[in-house]
């Protein structure tokens, strides 16, 4: 998620459950573990994730991810 969040940053999240397009979220995905991604699209039960770092590919992006895996929305990060 460079440049927004770098490896080793401490992330503070809120678990309000309200997510909007453009939010940065933490998700606990079964095949990937904890991931930090930007929300590209929101539906009632799904989120589509995107990465800010265009130089890398993440296979969890571009497909629907169930909202049940949402850990929280990033409030801020500290490096």
C-alpha positions as CSV (number, residue, x, y, z in Angstrom):
1,X,0.0,0.0,0.0
2,X,2.9,2.3,-0.6
3,X,2.9,5.3,-0.4
4,X,-0.1,5.4,2.0
5,X,1.1,2.6,4.4
6,X,4.6,1.1,4.5
7,X,5.9,-2.2,5.8
8,X,6.4,-1.8,9.6
9,X,3.9,1.0,10.1
10,X,1.6,0.7,13.1
11,X,-2.0,1.0,11.8
12,X,-5.0,2.2,13.9
13,X,-8.4,1.0,12.7
14,X,-12.0,1.5,13.6
15,X,-14.5,-1.3,13.4
16,X,-17.7,0.7,12.8
17,X,-18.6,-1.5,9.9
18,X,-19.3,1.5,7.7
19,X,-17.0,1.4,4.6
20,X,-17.0,3.8,1.7
21,X,-15.2,3.8,-1.7
22,X,-11.7,5.1,-1.3
23,X,-11.3,4.0,2.4
24,X,-8.2,2.1,3.3
25,X,-9.1,-1.1,5.2
26,X,-7.6,-4.1,6.9
27,X,-9.0,-7.5,6.0
28,X,-8.3,-10.9,7.3
29,X,-8.6,-13.0,4.1
30,X,-8.4,-16.8,4.4
31,X,-6.0,-17.2,1.5
32,X,-3.8,-14.1,2.3
33,X,-3.9,-13.3,6.0
34,X,-4.1,-9.7,7.0
35,X,-4.0,-7.3,4.1
36,X,-4.2,-3.5,3.8
37,X,-6.0,-2.3,0.7
38,X,-8.1,0.6,-0.7
39,X,-11.8,0.0,-1.3
40,X,-12.6,0.3,-5.0
41,X,-16.3,-0.7,-4.8
42,X,-18.8,-1.5,-2.0
43,X,-22.0,-3.5,-2.1
44,X,-24.1,-4.8,0.8
45,X,-22.0,-8.0,1.3
46,X,-18.8,-7.5,-0.7
47,X,-15.8,-5.2,-1.1
48,X,-13.7,-4.9,-4.2
49,X,-10.1,-4.0,-3.2
50,X,-7.4,-2.1,-5.0
51,X,-3.7,-1.4,-4.3
52,X,-2.1,2.0,-4.3
53,X,1.2,0.6,-5.4
54,X,1.0,0.2,-9.2
55,X,4.4,-1.5,-9.3
56,X,3.2,-4.7,-7.7
57,X,0.4,-7.1,-8.3
58,X,-1.8,-8.5,-5.6
59,X,-4.2,-11.3,-6.5
60,X,-6.6,-10.3,-3.8
61,X,-7.4,-7.1,-5.7
62,X,-9.9,-6.8,-8.4
63,X,-12.2,-9.5,-7.1
64,X,-15.0,-9.4,-4.6
65,X,-14.1,-10.1,-0.9
66,X,-16.8,-10.8,1.7
67,X,-17.4,-8.0,4.2
68,X,-17.3,-10.7,7.0
69,X,-13.5,-10.6,6.7
70,X,-13.3,-6.8,7.4
71,X,-11.1,-6.1,10.4
72,X,-11.5,-2.3,10.3
73,X,-11.1,0.9,8.4
74,X,-7.7,2.6,8.8
75,X,-7.9,5.8,10.8
76,X,-4.2,6.6,10.6
77,X,-0.8,5.0,10.5
78,X,2.5,5.7,12.3
79,X,5.9,4.9,10.9
